[in-house]
Amino acid sequence: MAKDQEHFLGVDVGGTHLKIGLVNKLGEIVSFDKIDTAPYRDDPKGFNAKFTAGMGDILKKYPEVKKVGIGLPGLISKDRTTTLEIPAIPGLNGFNLKGALKKMYPNISFYLENDAAAAAIGEYRYGKNNPPENFLFITMGTGIGSAFVLDGEIFKGARGNAMEMGHMLSRGNEGLEKLVGRNGILKITERFIQAYPRLAGDLENKELGTHLLVDTAKEGNEVSLMVFEEVGRILGEAIVSVIRTLDVTHVYFGGGISAGLEFMMPSLDKTVRQYLTPYYVKDLNLMKATLRNDAGTLGAAALCFMDKE
């Protein structure tokens, strides 16, 4: 295959699915697969052995691929070889995943990264708004993930896992993720429904979810709008601390819950500007990431641009 036709595999590892994309240098997903991880989790040999062996089936489908990027939902060693703490997949804890893959597939280069950091690199490489060399990236979904791109590379910290914003202490000494991750947002919604039952509208007697919250906010539901306003304030307070620490001017928001960013933004922006001095806010840009649902897959594929195996 000619160099300009080179393709990479991006593997986004989640607790319930593997999302696998064949991606070209322009960031176009040429082919996509979604695999249920239940057989991986239930395999008697363990998730790690099943995943390593299962990579063979994926590589057989794409024999032209020589580089594979893998995004993982948790902590990884600084040399990006070993999965340390993967809460959604405990079977991967303390496993030299890269070593096992290289042993089984010696002709393939593998690149491992935390999934939020991978999404940030994906935005950097493939984003439509030409992201700068330095920016903060926040993913909002089941949990809160984050990464700091510094001079075009992930800032890893002393031991490899810097920028875990989701576990920063926030209101009431609760972790930010507990407050405004998916479950936290639904708890806020339940509280507001109880406080303002006359305003609940289509939220009443429904199975609550973030998709419903976004849809009803678009329709002007007052409770939904109040929920996003509260989420914006809480998230804004956390961002103030991070901006003060990193002195960063660009903040990108990704993940499924960022679909409601337009409803969070007024209170988020107001909070940030309320607690920061003019030096920090004069060049501040808060914006939605552009890769949307493809962020995990494209981010994993973008890891293949890294120089070191």
Summary of the structure (lengths in Angstrom):
residues: 309
radius of gyration: 20.1
end to end distance: 21.1
largest distance: 63.7
contacts: 1038
relative contact order: 0.15
helix: 48%
strand: 22%
